[in-house]
Amino acid sequence: MRRRVVPVVVTVLALLPGTAEAVAGEQPRGRPLAPPATTLVGQPAAAPLAPPATTPLAPPAADVGQPPPVGPPAAAGFDFTRPQVVATGLAAPWGLGFLPDGSALVAQRDRGTVLRVRPGRPPRQVARIAGVVAGGEAGLLGLAVSPTFRRDRLVYVCFTTAADIRIVRFPLHAPHAAQVVLSGVPRAAFHAGGRIAFGPDGMLYAGIGDVGVPAAAQDPASRNGKILRIRPDGAVPADNPFPGSPVYSSGHRNVQGLAWDGWGRLFATEFGQSTWDEVNLIVPGGNYGWPVVEGPGGDPRFRDPVLVWRPAEASPSGATIAGGTLFVAALRGARLWAVPLDAAGRPGTPVAELLGRYGRLRTVERAPDGALWVATSNRDGRGTPAPDDDRILRFTGAGQPTPATRPTRP
């Protein structure tokens, strides 16, 4: 299969122990900030994850040059020319999580419903989430399946109500028995964030946007403009970087993608305001600079992104890591970015897959069988829907089957 490398303005930045970050937002962009140079920047080997940082470290001097070679190819063995269409006719699918049998649960943002999706079978509604108030970028957003689902049967969703952003969990067989896990976070029609995911440590992580109040991202008393880390029952873990607080990192504008690599490193995608969209390497207690900086600022108080794009080429939402490659679903960019990562977590040259073929892409997730599932977002009010939108597409690599039989019950 031939991969199409698209010449765009992309900057790969080093993984510095402590530098400034960019920002990210899906709504119309504001006044541009002064952009840095758009050359590839290399660094010495990246240090291990920094400890909880309440006082950011000064960055080391940078070596300018090409990034070191990376192992796997950008497409990580997936064939992007032959998708399997898993579902059609959806309405702004947003969160997506897999059950143990390989079927998926999909949250529809504007309808407040959860569908069960299986290859070869029509989607089936399994829940309607009470209290969802949609509009703009708000509504039913992230979805995560409990890592102990076989035992507890729990599903987690993040959504906006009339008053707040909240996370609830419910047994799949009894969605009416929902329990609130997190609530009281200020909401707005834009910049809600909303992506949730369980990390390899079993904790629940949530990207919460600044809801159009940039100063909240630097306010330690606010949960907006942050990545939060909580226990599955909503309690604050004892090893969080700020005692008694769910805040894991700060200085974010609008995080909509969370993904861990094989070494347990967390990468987050973030919408920029005008100039740079970002991928950030998240460390406990890290401050990523919004609204003081957008993109790489070199300010020792903050952490720089490891990769930036111009908003027209990205507007990055969901993310996942498979085969040593970070995949990022792009909305405005209407493509799937494939970013190879080396053993130190440094990004290589991004490759644009699916360029313009399916319109806006909201979510990408790796299924239990290794396939990639991609959800379009053409009925979110900003796209040009095809007659069968929105769709969920499944991509496999060599040796991966296209399922034709009914899966067993989870």
SEGUMAR-932442 format. One record per residue: residue in three letters; x negated, y, z of N, C-alpha, C in turn. Coordinates in pm, whole numbers, plus 32768, in hexadecimal, padded with zeros to 4 digits. Last residue first. Layout:
% SEGUMAR-932442
ALAXYZXYZXYZ
...
% end
This chain:
% SEGUMAR-932442
PRO88047BEF8A1087937C0E8A6687A57BD28AF2
ARG886D7AF2892988947B55898E881E7B6F89EB
THR87B17ADB87F587F37AA2886A88147B1088CC
PRO87FB7B6286AF87A97B51872587F97B158797
ARG88497AC4857D887B7B0D85F188207AF78669
THR875A7AE4847387B37A9784CA87DE7AEC8540
ALA86A77B7A83F687217B6083AC87867B148400
PRO859B7C5E841585FB7C068456867A7BF68404
THR847F7C3E836684F77C8F836585677C3B839E
PRO83477BFB841383BF7BD583C984277C4383C8
GLN81FA7C4D83D6826E7C68842A82ED7C4983DB
GLY812C7C298322814C7BBB837C81C27BD283D6
ALA80D87D79831480BE7CF382E080DF7C8A8349
GLY81DE7E3C83AD815D7E29836E814E7D9B833C
THR83117EFD839182BE7E8E83C182387E8F837B
PHE84057FDE83F683917FC683A3833B7F5983E3
ARG8551804A83E984F27FED842984827FCE83C6
LEU86208162842C85D0811383CF856C80BF841D
ILE875781EC845286E681B2849A86A28151843C
ARG87EF832083E287C6829583D3875E826E8439
ASP891783EE83D9888B83D683F8886E834183F8
ASP892E83BA827288EE83EA82ED895183EF8361
ASP89A1837781838998830D81E8894D83388265
PRO8997846480E68A19842681068A1383BD8174
ALA88A7853C818C88CD84E4811F895184A18146
PRO88A98687821588C385F7822188DE85B4819A
THR87C0875782578818874581E3883986B181DB
GLY87AA87E983A3877F879C833187E287A082BF
ARG880E8862847F879F88A5843D876D885B83C2
GLY88CE87CE84FB88EC885A84E2888088A48498
ASP889086C68506887F87128582889A87A68570
ARG8888860D843E890C864084668905868B84EB
ASN878785B4842287B9860F83BC8844864683DA
SER86C0851284A0870D857884E9873F85E28488
THR866B83AF84AE86748432846D86C9849084C1
ALA859382D9855E861A83128556861383998511
VAL84DE81B2853484DD82428521856D82738510
TRP842380AE85BD84A980DF859F84A48178859C
LEU832B7FC6856A83488051858A83D780728561
ALA82ED7E818601831C7ED88595832D7F6785C8
GLY82B17DE586DF82457E2E869E82707E88862E
ASP837F7D79876A83407D22870782D17D6886BA
PRO83D87E4F880983917DDF8849834B7D8387E6
ALA838C7F7E874A83E67F15877B83967EA487BC
ARG833480C88779830180438757835A7FDB8799
GLU83DB81E486F183BF818A8762838B8105872C
VAL8425832F86AA83E082B6867C83BD826586F8
THR850D842D865684DB83CB86B68492835C866E
ARG854784E985878550850D8614850284AF866F
LEU850E8579845184FA850084A184F385288534
ARG85B685F783378586860F83BF857D858C840D
GLY85878533820E85AC85AF8251856E85B982DB
TYR8521845A818F8598844481E185C384C1822C
ARG844A84B580F5849E844980C28521843B810D
GLY838B857081438401859F80FE8462853480D2
LEU82A5847B817282AF850A815A8329852B8106
LEU825A838C81E982E983A681D18304843781AE
GLU8133840582928181839A8256821283CA8245
ALA800884AA829E809884C0829580DA844C824C
VAL7F06847E83867F39845A83037FD1846B8305
PRO7DFE852884387E8984FD842A7EAE84DF8398
THR7CBF84B3848E7D0A8505842D7D9984D38420
GLY7CB7845D85EC7C7A846D856A7CD384C0850F
PRO7CAB84B587487CF584A286CA7C9B84AF8651
ARG7C3083F688587C1E846888007C668450877B
GLY7C31832389087CAB837088FC7C9F83EA88A3
ALA7B58828589057B5582F089697BD383458964
ALA7B8781E4882D7B8D81A688B27B8B820D8921
ASP7C5082BB87547BE0826287727BE982338802
LEU7D7882C286957D3682E487127CC082858727
PRO7E19834A85757DC682E285B27D808317862F
VAL7F5783A985457EDA83E385767E87837485B5
ALA805183ED846D8005837B84A27F7983AE84C5
TRP818A848C846080F9849B846A80BD841D84A9
LEU8288848583888255843B83FC81BE844983FB
ARG834F85A5832B82ED853B831382CD84F48395
ALA83B886B0833B83FA864482F0839785D782C9
GLY8374879A83C1831387618363834886EE8312
ARG844C87BA846E843A8819840083DA87E28396
LEU840786B084F5848A86E484CC847B87438455
ALA8347858D850A8348861E84F183CF864984BA
ALA82C984A385E9833A84C485928345855B8586
VAL8194840C85F781DF84808624824C849F85BD
PHE80C2830E866F81268334860C817D83A28646
LEU7F7B82BE86A27FE8830E86D9804383358666
THR7EE4818386977F0F81F9864C7F83823B8694
GLY7EAA808C87017E4480F5870B7E66817386C1
GLY7F9B7FFF86D77F237FDD868D7EB780468691
ALA8063810D87348060808387077FE1806C86B9
ILE811681F287F1809181C587CB8098813187A9
THR820182FC87AB81DF827887E08154825587B2
ALA82E7840E87C8826183D887B08257834B87E9
GLY83CF8512875B83AA84948799832084638772
SER8366863586DA83C386068741838F8583877B
PRO82CA8754865482C186C8867C832386A586EA
SER82A7880585688317880C85C6832A87818601
ALA820387EE8450821E879484BF82A487B08501
GLU81CD88A88395819F8821837881C887BD83E5
ALA8224899483FE826589678383823E88D8835F
PRO817589BC84DC81FF898E84F18243895B8473
ARG8031892C84B6808A899C849B811B896B84A7
TRP7FB3886485C67FE58873853F802888FB8531
VAL7EA787E286927F10884486767F35883E85E2
LEU7E1E872287987E448728870C7EB1879186FC
VAL7DED873D889F7D8C86EE88547DA886F287BF
PRO7E13888089447E47880989007DD787BD88BB
ASP7D6288E28A727D7F88EF89E47DC2887189AE
ARG7DCC89478BAF7D9888DA8B5D7DC388EE8ACC
PHE7D608A698C707DC18A128C2F7D7B89A58BDD
ARG7C9C8B078CCD7D0B8AEB8D2A7D688A808CF3
PRO7BE98B3B8C007BC98ACF8C607C378AB28CC4
ASP7C5B8B5C8ABD7C658B998B427C4D8B2B8BAA
GLY7C6B8B0B89B87BE98B0F89F67BE78B508A7E
GLY7D518AEE89217D2F8B74894F7CA78B7E8990
PRO7E088A4988347D878A48887C7D5C8AD588A1
GLY7F678A9A88707EFA8A5C88287E788A638877
GLU7FA88BB4891C7FE88B5788BF7F798B1D8869
VAL7F9D8C2B8A6D7F5C8C0A89EF7FB88BAF899E
VAL80618C708B267FE98CC38B1C7FA28CAA8A97
PRO81488BE58B6581478C348AEA80CB8C8A8AD7
TRP807D8AC48B2B80ED8B168AFF81258B668B76
GLY7FAA8A258BA77F958AAC8B79800B8B018B51
TYR7F9489328C217F7F89368B917F9B89BF8B52
ASN7EFF88A28D347F4D89168D0A7F2D89308C77
GLY7F0B87668DDF7ED887BC8D767F38882E8D55
GLY7F6586AD8E987F4987348EC77F1787938E5D
PRO7EE185A08DE47F2C85CA8E5A7F0286558E88
VAL7ED885E68C837E9785B68CFC7EE685E88D75
ILE7F1B85A58B337F5285D28BB37F0585928C26
LEU7EBF862B8A0D7E9C85BE8A677EBF85EB8AF4
ASN7FA486A389187F5586B989907F37863689D7
VAL7FDF872587E07FD786A8882C7F7986C488A0
GLU80AE883B876B803E87FA87AF8052876787CE
ASP80CA8955868C810588E486D28093888B8702
TRP80818AAC8675804E8A25868380B189C986C9
THR81268B94864080A78B7D85FD807B8AEC8600
SER82148BB586CC82068BF1864881908BBB85FA
GLN82378AF987A782948B67878C828C8B9586FB
GLY8227898F879381F08A1487A482558A7F8781
PHE828F886C883582AF88D087D1826C895587F3
GLU81C7874F8876820587CA88A88219882E8837
THR8184860688EF81968664888081E786DC88AF
ALA8091856789BB811385AA89B0811486068938
PHE7FFB84428A3A7FFA84AB89D5808784E489CA
LEU7F5583A48B407FD483DD8B147FBB844D8AB0
ARG7EA382768B577E9E83078B467F2183388B09
GLY7E8C81638B6B7EE381A88BC97EDE823E8BC0
TRP7E0480E98AA77DB781078B1F7E0B81528B86
GLY7EB080DD89D07E8F80618A157E3C80748A92
ASP7F79820B89FD7F2581AF89B17F0281368A06
TRP80C782868A0D804F82588A527FFE81FD89F6
ALA818D83A789CD81598325899F80D7830589E7
LEU829584808991823F844889F9821183BE89CB
GLY832585A7891082E8852688F4828984FC8962
GLN837A86A5894983DE8645891C83A385BD88F7
VAL834F87CB89FE831A874589E5838B86E889BC
ASN8333890289EB83A188A889C783688821899E
ARG826789868A8682D989CE8A4D834D89718A31
HIS81A989658BB781E0892E8B3A825589838B0A
GLY812C89858CB1810289D78C40813189A38BBA
SER80DA88468D54812488C48D4380F1890F8CC9
SER811386F98DD480C2875B8D8C811A87D48D6E
TYR81B986968E9E813E864C8E7B80DE86A58E2D
VAL829D86D98F98824F87118F2B81CE86C38F19
PRO832E868A9074832F8630900182D886618F8E
SER828C86B791B482C286F1913982C4868990CA
GLY82098653928F82968670929C82D886A69220
PRO80D086D09227811D8686928B81AE86B49295
PHE807386B490E8809F871D914580FB86DD91AB
PRO803885C590617FCD8626907B7FF1869690DC
ASN80BB8499910180C8850990A48061857590C5
ASP80B683C591B0803983EA9171804984539104
ALA81B983979206815A83CD926880D883FB9228
PRO82BF8401912B825383A4914F81EF83E691AD
VAL83FF8463918D837D84949160831084319188
ALA852283AD911784C983DD91808444840B9144
GLY85B48335904C85B283C79054855783FF90BF
ASP85998229902C860F82569077861482ED9088
PRO84A682128FA1852381EE8F5E85A1821A8FA7
ARG83F083428FF7840882B39005848D82908FC0
ILE837384368F0B83C3840C8F7E83C983758F83
ARG82E685478E7B82CD84B98E96831784958F16
LEU830B863A8D74832986098DFB830A85748E04
ILE8273873E8CD3828A86AE8CCC829B867E8D5B
LYS831488828CAA82BF88228CEF82D187958CB4
GLY83CF89498C87834C89598C4A82E588FB8C86
ASN846C893A8DCC847089538D3C83E3896C8D06
ARG845C89328ED7844588B38E92844F88C28DFB
SER83B78A2A8F9F84188A058F3883F5897D8EFD
ALA82E98A69904383678A47908483D18A1B9021
PRO82178AB68FA1820E8A338FE4828F8A099028
ASP82378B3E8E6E826D8B4E8EF582698AC78F3B
GLN81F68B258D6981888B3F8DC481B68B508E55
ALA82EE8AFE8CF382878A988CDC820F8AA98D39
ALA83828BE18D21839D8B6A8D7483308B028D66
ALA83438C988C5F82FF8CA48CE083158C2B8D39
PRO83F58C5A8B8783688C328B8583238C368C0B
VAL85168BEB8B6684DF8C428BCE844B8C208BDA
GLY857D8B2F8ABA85798BBA8A8E854B8C1D8AF6
VAL85588A3C8B4085E18A6F8B2A85E28B048B07
ASP846D89B58B4684728A318B9484FA8A768B8A
GLY84B3884F8B65848F88CA8B23849D89448B7C
ILE8426872D8BE2848E87908BFA846288158BBE
GLY83EF85DF8BBE83C5865F8B88843886C28B95
ALA83BD84F28CB8842085418C7083E185C38C40
TYR838083A28D23834D84248CFB83B7846D8CA8
LEU838C82BA8E2183DA82F98DB783A483868DA0
MET829A81B38E6082DD82308E82832682678E08
GLY820680DB8E11828E80C28E3F82D9813E8E69
ASP8114810A8D9F811681028E3181A180E98E68
PRO814581328C95811080AF8CBC8108809D8D53
GLY827E81F18CA381EF81DF8C8C81C281548CB3
PHE83B0821C8C00836881DC8C6E82D681CA8C48
ALA843283558B9583F082D68B7783B082A08BF4
ILE84EE84578AF484CA840C8B6C848E83878B42
ARG851A85998A7184E685138A5B84C484D38AE0
GLY856E86A08AAC85CD86338AB9859785A98AA0
GLY857787E78A45852187718A4D857986F68A47
ALA861088C78A2A862E88718A9B85C688048AAE
HIS860F899B896D8597897989BB85B889278A37
PHE875E8A1B897F86E18A038939867389E2899D
ALA88328A468A25884E8A0689A487D089E38958
ALA87C889E58B6F87EA8A498B0B880689FF8A8A
ARG87A789A78CD487BA89808C4A87CE89FA8BF1
PRO86EF895B8DFE873589BB8DA8873689908D17
VAL872F88338EAA86CA88788E5A871188DA8DFD
GLY87E6879B8F3987CC88228F668760886C8F19
SER875D86498F5987C386AC8F32879687368F5F
LEU871D84F18F3C86E385778F42874F85D98F15
VAL87CD841D8F5A8740840A8F8086FB84918F92
VAL891283B88F9C88BB84298F7A882F840F8FB1
GLN89A282968F10896782D68F86890B83468F59
ALA8ACC820F8E7F8A4E82588E738A2482968EF8
ALA8B9B815C8E418B5C81598EC58AD581A08EC4
HIS8BE581588D3D8C3081B18D958BF381BA8E20
PRO8B51808E8CC48B2181198CBA8B6C817B8D11
ALA8B1D7F688CF38B787FBE8D3F8B49804F8D3A
HIS8A607EDE8C688AE67EA58C658B4C7EFD8CAE
LEU897D7F728CA189AE7F6F8C188A3C7F3B8C10
PRO898780458DBA897F7FBD8D8789BD7FB88CFC
PHE88DB81818DA4895581348DAF893D80A58D82
ARG885682BF8E08884382338DE088C581E98DF6
VAL880E840F8D9E885E83AC8DE6883583218DB7
ILE878C85508DAF877184C58D8987CA846D8DDD
ARG87DD869B8D3587D886308D9987B685AB8D5B
ILE87F487F48D2D87B9877F8CED87B187148D57
ASP893288A18D7288A7887A8D89887788138D23
ALA8A3B88EB8D3989F089368D9D895C89168DA2
ALA8AB5884D8C838AD788DB8C7D8A7C892D8CD7
THR899887798C3A8A22878E8C648A4388228C50
THR88BC86C98B6C88E4874A8BA1897887478BC5
PHE87FE859E8BBE885F85EC8B72887886738BB6
CYS876B84608BB2875984EC8BD787B7853F8B81
VAL879D83148C3187B1837A8BCA879B84048C07
TYR874F81BD8C62873F82478C8E875782A68C19
VAL87D780868CC487B380DF8C5687B2816E8C8C
LEU87AD7F478D6187C07FD88D67878D801F8CEA
ARG879E7E3A8DB087FA7E5F8D4488107EF68D37
ASP86F47DBE8E6887507E258E9B87B47E578E33
ARG866F7CE88DDE869D7CD88E6787087D3E8E8E
ARG86387D3F8CE4866D7CB78CF286A57C9E8D7D
PHE85C47E3E8D14864E7E328CE586877DA78CF8
THR84E37EBA8D7685117E3F8DB785A37E238D90
PRO84C87FA38CEC84637F3B8CD284857EB88D16
SER85FA80248C6B85AB80008CE185447F958CBD
VAL85ED80ED8B4D861B806F8B8885C0804C8BFC
ALA8646823B8B0F85DD81DB8B32861D81618B73
LEU8682835C8A5086B682DC8A83864082818AA0
GLY86C584C08A2B8671844A8A3986B883D28A73
LEU87F2854389F1876B854989BA872284C589CE
LEU891B85D689B988E3855889E9885C854489A5
GLY88DA873789BB893586C689AD88F9864B89ED
ALA883D884488FC886587FE897588C5878D8957
GLU880288E8882F87AA8874883F87D1881F88B7
GLY894B893E87F288C0896287D7886A88E687DB
GLY89FC885D88C089FB88E08880896D890E886D
ALA8AA9879D89C28A4C87B089538A58883D891B
VAL8AC187158AEF8AEC878E8AAA8A8387AE8A40
VAL8B2585F58B9A8ACC862D8B348B0D86A78AF4
GLY8BD5857D8C4D8B9985FD8C718B3C86398C0B
ALA8B9784248C1A8BED848D8C508B9D850A8C6F
ILE8B4383808AFC8B0A83BA8B758B6084308BA3
ARG8BB782538A948BCA82E28A818BA283248B04
ALA8B3381238A0D8B4581808A7D8B66820B8A47
VAL8B2A8088892E8B28804189AD8B3A809F8A23
GLN8B89806487DE8B8180BE88528B89806D88D2
ARG8AC07FC686F18B337FB7874B8B23801587C2
PRO8A627FB085978A507FE6861E8AD17FD9866F
PRO8A777E7384E68A9C7F0184F68A837F308584
ARG89517DB3849D89D57DBD84DA89F97E5084EC
GLY884E7DAF843E88B07D5683FF893A7D5B843A
PRO87B37E01857087A67DED84DF880F7D8A84AC
ARG88797EB3865988327E37863988247E2C85A2
VAL88C27F95875588A17F8686C8884E7F0786B6
ARG89AF802C881B89547FBA881389417F9A877F
LEU89C68185887889E48117881E898080A78831
VAL8A538272894689E3821689378A1281A288E1
THR8ABD83CA89248AD5833A89258A5282EE8915
GLY8ACE84DB88F98AC184AA89818AD68414898E
ARG8AD4855C88098B4B8510882F8B4584D988BC
ASP89DC85D287E78A51862887EB8AD085DF8815
ARG891B84F687FB891285738845899685BA8855
GLN892F83AB883A8959840F87DA896C84958821
ALA883D82BE888B888F832C88BF88AF838C884E
VAL882881648869880F81E488278871824B885F
LEU8786803788AB87ED809588D787C7811E88A1
ALA873C7F1787E2871C7F9C881787997FE28849
SER86BC7DC487F7871E7E2787CC87007EAB8813
GLY86037D27887D85D77D6D8806863E7DC987CB
ASP86487CBA896F86617C6888F886377CAB8877
PRO86177D858A2E85BA7D148A2285CF7CBE89A6
LEU86557EC0898486787E5889E2861D7DE089CD
PHE85BA7FFC894F85D27F72892785F77F19899E
GLY86368146890485ED80E989588616805B8938
LEU864B829388AC8651820B887A85FC81B388D5
GLY86EA83D6888C869F837388D886B382E888A0
TRP877A84228780870E846787C986BA84018816
PRO8842844F865F880783F586C2878C843586FF
ALA891684EF85D088A48527861B887184C78686
ALA89E483FB859C89F0848B85B1898184BB860D
LEU89D38302849389C7832E851E89CC83C78524
GLY89D98281839A8A4F82C783C98A4B82F28459
THR8924814883CF894481C2838589BD820583C6
ALA8816806F842C889880AD844988A8812A83F4
VAL873A7FF883B1877A7FB3842188057FEB843C
VAL869E7FC082928700801D82CA874F7FD28334
GLN854F7F84827985CF7F42828E862C7FA882CE
PRO84728011818384B88014820485307FB68204
ARG836A800880E283DB7FAB80E184227FAB8168
THR829580B080FE82DB80B5807F8359805F807E
PHE81FE809681DD826380FF81DF82AD810C815A
ASP81867F9B828C81AA7FB58201821D80198200
PHE807F7FB98379810E7FBD835981227FDC82C4
GLY7F717FC783C57FA47F4C838A80367F4B8366
ALA7F3A80CA841E7F3A805B847E7F7D7FDD8446
ALA7F1C81AF83917FA08171838B7FAA80F583E1
ALA7E0E81F283C07E77824783F57EFE820383F7
PRO7D4780D284277D78813383C67DF0817D83FC
PRO7C8080C085597CEC809485027D1180FC849B
GLY7B87816485BA7B9280DA858F7C0180BF852C
VAL7ADA828E85587B40824985A57B5781C18568
PRO79B1835485787A0482F285307A6782B1858F
PRO79D3849D860F7991841C85FE79EB83BC85B3
PRO7A1A85CA85517A33856F85C079F084E985A6
GLN791A86AC84DB7986864F84C2799D85F7853B
GLY78CE87D485A278B38772853B792B871A8525
VAL783F887086B87895887F8643786C881885DA
ASP7854883588077803881B87917860881F8719
ALA78978913891778C788BE88AB785D88AC8840
ALA785689098A78783D894389F4786588E08988
PRO796B88AE8B5178E088AA8B2578D188EF8A9F
PRO7A5189808C0A7A3389238B9E799F89208B7F
ALA7A8D89778D6B7A5C89C18CF77A36895F8C89
LEU7BB788EA8DF27B2788EA8DE17B02893E8D68
PRO7CC2896C8EC07C8E89398E417BF789478E39
THR7D3289048FE37CD6896A8FB57C9789388F35
THR7DCA882A8FED7E0D88A490157DB6891C8FF4
ALA7DD187098F547D8887868F487DDF87FA8F73
PRO7D9285BA8F957DF386278FA47DAD86AE8FAE
PRO7C7585668EBE7CCA85548F347D2E85C58F3B
ALA7C7685258D5A7C5185778DCC7CA985568E43
LEU7C1984018CB17C84845A8CDC7C5B84A58D5A
PRO7ABE840E8C457B3883CC8C727BA084328C9C
ALA7A4E84E18B307A4584AF8BB87AC284628BDC
ALA79F3849889E07A5084CF8A417A3C848F8AC9
ALA78BB84E0894A791C847C8979797084B489EA
PRO78B4862F88BE787785B688F478E285588928
GLN798D868F87AD795A869E8834790886238859
GLY79F68751868C79CD86D686D0799386F58757
VAL7AF387D985D17A9487F5863C7A7487748683
LEU7B498843848E7B4287D684EF7AD687F58553
THR7BCE899184707B708927844E7B7888BA84B5
THR7C5D8A7F848F7CA58A06846A7C46899B8436
ALA7C408B6285A67C118B2A85287C558AA4850D
PRO7D738BDC86437CE58BBD863F7CC08B8485B6
PRO7E618CE786087E388C5C85FF7DA28C4B8609
ALA7F148DB886DC7E9E8DB186867E6C8D22867F
LEU80738D6986CB7FFC8D8B87167F858D7E86B8
PRO819D8DEA863081288D93863280BC8DC8868F
ARG82D68E0E86CE82638E55869781E88DFD86A0
GLY83948CDC86B183858D6986D183098DA58692
ARG84678BF785F883EA8C1E863683E28CB4864E
PRO85988B538647854B8BAE85F384D68BEA863E
GLN855B8A27871585AE8A9186E0855A8AF0868C
GLU84A78977878384E9894E8708853A89BD86CA
GLY835D89A1880183EB89BB8808842C89A58783
ALA8238899888C08287895C885883198978886A
VAL80DA89F188EB816489EC891481B989B588A6
ALA7F89899E89587FEE89E5890A807989C9893C
GLU7E8689CE8A577EE489838A057F4289DC89B7
ALA7D2989E38AC27DB08A168AAF7E0389C88A4C
THR7C7988F18B977C8189618B3B7D1189828B1C
GLY7BB988028C157C13886A8C467C1388E28BEB
PRO7B3487328B8E7B65871A8C157BBF87888C49
LEU7BA987108A3B7B5887548A9F7B8D87398B2A
LEU7BA4867189297BE4865989AA7B8B86978A16
ALA7BA58754880E7B6886F688697BB986E288E6
LEU7C93875A87007C44879A87687C10873287C8
VAL7CE6878785B97CCD8722861E7C6D875E8681
THR7DD4883285057D5A884085527D5387D185B9
VAL7E54885E83C67E56880D843E7DD288218485
VAL7EF888BD82BC7EA688FC83237EB788AD83A4
VAL7EE687B481C97F2C881882167ECC8854827A
PRO7EF486D680D37E9D874480FE7EED87B08145
VAL7F4B858F81287F80861080FB7F25867E812D
VAL7F1A845780AF7EDF84B981097F05854280D7
ARG7FD5833F80947FC883C4805D7F92842280C6
ARG7F6381FA80627F90825E80C07F7682E88085
ARG7FC880DE7FB27F7F815B7FAF7FBA81BB8015
MET7FAC7F8980008000800080007FA8807C8000
% end
